[in-house]
């Protein structure tokens, strides 16, 4: 039944592509130099033990997870808190006072954190939260538990902590997976970070790109709301800019073809059982949809074209997620985890594909063809 549905999906996608003018395993690395503590089993049928570091994603580039500190049998709950490390090969040793330990349902923890990424001996001090000192400490606001950086992190391309100029992360946009960053400075390495200049206004930049270009966190600050904006200009007259309705229509037409072809490709890959191609095409779909979103979102359009722009941006966001979950499903199929692969595929087909089709229907209506 599932295969018949996917064949029907390919047929529908072909129709949409034609309307646009087209005729056509990773595992967690364990440092060899660091001995791994032996887990203490709580019960034979338990998934995790005290000291296990767990996460909702699997992979090598994980800097933050959750550690199981204790278990309470009367309520069937784990005592957990966030734990981190400085590098992907470093030990899990850093707990955060801003996230004190808490009791959570064991089954809920198992469902939310499917992967074991490490194990450590539990320090007694981790079971409590120390009394804060009188020195104000900037609040670290994690965006995702396993992400490398947080809002307020001062990042740099160099690990030199004596640098006096760097970038600070002041916001995050989930729709495009981008950080909002701006330059920050200080007079000397003995002073706190805190000087921003309107001569260097904030800008949006891809999260993955920031992680690669500025891999080192050399400080942290609280982010005032004023840092997220640029001061009002002086009384210099502002020139009137023209709308880009024609450019929008051209870009949407081109994007519909490229995205439509990739949607057909991942469906065909699944139908043929070619999971390696399915993983590759899923990643291409995710990246193409994101790139088109970034481009089209910048067009200035009139009120007549606003519905077209909004609807297609929503369609691209759904297409990006379709590609993402096809890629994840393919990875699980390659590993032999068919049940997990089916779950990811169902998410792509039943959660995001219907939304994409609805948005695309509005786009076709707005474009008149």
N, C-alpha and C positions, 0 to 999 in steps of 0.2 A: 504493500500500500504506500509506504514511504517513497519508494522508487517511482511509482506512478505520479505521485505529487510533484516530485522534482522534475520529471519530464514535462508535466504541465507548466511548471514554473519557467523552464527554459523556453517553452513556446510563448508564454506571455512576455518574457523579457525580450524575445526576438521582435515581437510586435512593437514594443516601446522603443527599441533601438532603431527599428526601421522608420518610426515616426519622426526620429531626429535626423533622418537623412542617411542612415546607414543601410546598405543593401547586403551587406554581407550576412635533539632532546638533551634537554639540558638537565644537569644535576647540580646540587649545591657542592662547591669545591670545599674540601676539608683540608686545612693546612697540615702538611705532613709533620711539621716541626712541633705542632701543638697536640698533646695527648687529649683524647676525647674522653670525658668522664663517662662512667658506666650508668645508664639509666636505671632508676629504681622503680620496678613495676608496681603499680597500685593494685591491679587485679589482672588476671590472665586475659580477660576480654576487653580491657581498656586500650584505647588507641594511643594515648599519651601517658607519660609519667612525669613525676616531679623533676624539674630541671630541663624539660624539653623546651626548645625554642621553636615556635610554630608561626606559620604565616599563611595568608590567603593566596599567595602566589608562589610558584616554584621557579628557581633560577639561581644564577650565580651573583648577580648584582643586587643583593639585598642587604641593606644596612640596618633595618629596624624590623623587629618582630615582637612576639609576645612570649613571655616565659611563664611556665606553670610553677608556682611557688609552693602550693599546698593543695590538699583535697579535703573536703568535708563530706563525709558519707551520709550524714543525717539529711542533707539537702541535695546531695549529688551535685556539688559545685566545685569548680576549680578556683583557686586564688591566683589571679594572673596580674601582670603589669607589663608595660612596654619596656623592651630592652634593645640596646643598640651596640654597634661596633664602629670603629673608625675606618675600616677597610674591609673589602670582601674576603680577605684572608686573615683578618684579625679575630681575636677572641670576642665573645659576647660578654661584655663586662660593664656596660654603661646603662644604668637605669635613670629615669628622669623624674625629678621631684614634682614636675607639673602634672604628671600622670600617676597618681598613687595607686597602689594595688587595690583590686576589688574582686568580690566574689561573683562568679558568673556560672550559669548552668552548663554542666559538662557537655551535654549533647549539642547545645547551641555553640559552644566553643569549637567542638569537633566539626560542625558544619561550616562555620565561618572561616576556620583555619585548617585547610585540608593538607597542608604540607609541613613536614618536620624538617627544619633547616639547621638544626644544631642542638647541642645539649651541654649544659654546664652544671657545676655544683652550685647550689643556691646559697648565697651569702645571707647570714641572719639579718643584716641591715636592710636587705631588700624587702623584708616582710613588713616594714614600717616606713613612714615618711618622716624624715628629719624635720625638726623645727627650723623654719627659715630664719636666716640672719637678718640683721637690720639693713643690709646692703640690697638695694633694689636690683633684681635680676630680670633682664628682658625675657618676655614670655615667648617660648617657641611654639608656634602653631602648626602642628603637622597637617599636611594636606592629605596625604595617604600614608598609612603606617610604614610601608616599605619603600617610600621615596627617599631619595638622597638628600634633598633640601626642603626647607620649610620657609614660610613667610618670615621675612626679617633676617634671613641668613645673608651674610656678606661673603660673596664668592669671588674667586680669582683664578687666573690661569696658572698662578704660581703658589707654592705652598709656603712662601715667605710671609710669616705673620707680622713682620715689621713694615709691610707695605702701607702706604698712606693713601692709596687710591684703589678702588675696587668697584664691584657692582653689588647692589642690594636688591633682593627679591621683594617687591612691594605688593604683588597681587598675583592671582592665578585665574585663568579662564578655562573652564572644563570643556566648553564646546569645541575649542580649537587646540586644547592641550598646550597652552602657552603661558609662560611666566611674563609678568610685567616688571621690568627691571629699569634701574637708573643708576648713574654713577654716584658714588658716595666717597667722602674723603675725611681726613683728619689732619691736624697740624703735625702730630708726631705719633710714634707707635705707643707712647705712654698715655695717650688720650683716647677716650671712647670715640667710636664712629658716630657721626651725626651731622655732617655737612653735605647738603645736596645743593646743586646749582640749577637755576632755571635755564641756564645756557645749554644744559644737557638734559632735555626733557625725558620723561620715562618712555619706554617703547616696549611693544610686545615681541617676544621671541620664543621659538619653540622650546619646550621643556627639555627634550632629548638633546637639542643643539646646545643649550646652556650647560647641561651635564657634561658634555664632551669638551666644550670650549673653556669652561670654568669649573674644573673638577674639584677645587679645594674650597672648603668653608673656613674662612679665617676670622670670623667674628659673627656676632648676632646683635640686632637692635630691635626695639619696639618700633613699629612703623606708624607714624602719624598719618591721618587721612590726607593731610595736605601733600604728602609725598606722592600720592597717586594722581595728582593733577599738576598742570602747569599754570603758573600765575597768569592773570589776565594781561593781555598786551596793552600798550599805551594807546593813545588816541589816534594811532595810525589807521587810516581808512582801510577796510578789508575789501579786497577785490571780490567780485562776484564770480563764482565758478559755474561752469555749465554742467548740465546733467549728462550722465553717461548711459542713457537708456539703450542706445544702439549697441554700445560695447557690451552691455549686460546680455542683450539678446544673443549676440554672436558668441559670447563666452559660454552661455548656458547651452546653446546648440552644440558646440564643440564638446563640452563636458558630458552631455547626455550620450554622445556616441562612445567616448572612451570609457565612461563608467558602465554604460550598458553592455559593452563588449566584455568587460571584466566580470560583470555579474553572470553573463552567459558562460564565461570560461570556468568559473568556480563550480557552477552547476554541472557543466559537462565533465569536469575533472572528477567530481563525486560520482556521477553516473558511470564513469569508466573505471572507477576504483583507483585512479592515479592520485594518491594522496600527497606525493611530493609536489606535483604540479598544482594541486589544490592549495597547498600551503603557500607556495610561491605566488600564485594568482591572488589568493586572499590577502597577502601582504601588499601586493601591487594595488589592489582595489582600495585597501585602507589608506595607503599613501596617496594615491591619485585623488580620492575623494577629499582628503585633508588639504592637499595642495590647491585643488579647485575651490574649496571653501575659503581658504585664506585669500585667494585672488578675487573671487566674486564678492566677498564681504566688504571689500574696499571701494566698490563702485558707488558713486553718488548718483542716485536716480530720482526721478520725479515721483509724485504720488501715484501716477498711473502705472508705474513699473514696480512699485514697492511690494505688492502682493506676489509678483513673479519672483522677485529677489528673495523674499522671506521664505516662500514655499520651496524654492530650489535649495536654499541653504539648509533647510530642514531635511530635504531629501538627501543631500550630500552627507549630512551627519548620520542619517540612518544607513546610508550605503557604506560609510566608514565602519560602522559597527557590524554590518553584515560581513564585510571583508575580515574584520578582526576575529569574529567567531568562526568563520570558515577556516581561517588559519589555525586557530586554537583546536578546532575539531580535527583538522588534518594531523596536527602534532600528536594528538591522543591516538588516532587511528594507526599512525606509524609506530607508536609504542605498544600497540596491541590493546589499548584501553578503549574498546569499542563503546562501552556504556557511557563513559565520560565524553567520548567523541560525539555520540548521539545527543547528549545533553547540550553541548555547545552548538551543534548543528540545528537543534530545535530552537535555540535562542535566536539564531540568525534567521531562520525561516518563519517562525511563528511570532516572534517579538518585533523584529526590526523590518523584515520584508513587507508586511502589510502596511506599516507606517510609510515606508519608502514609496509603495505603489500609490497610496492616497496622495502624498505630496506631489508625486510625478503627474498624477491625473490633473491636479490643479495647475501645474506648470504647463502641461499641454493645452489646457483650456485657455490659459492666459496668453500663450503664444499663438493660439488660433490654428494649431495644426498638430 
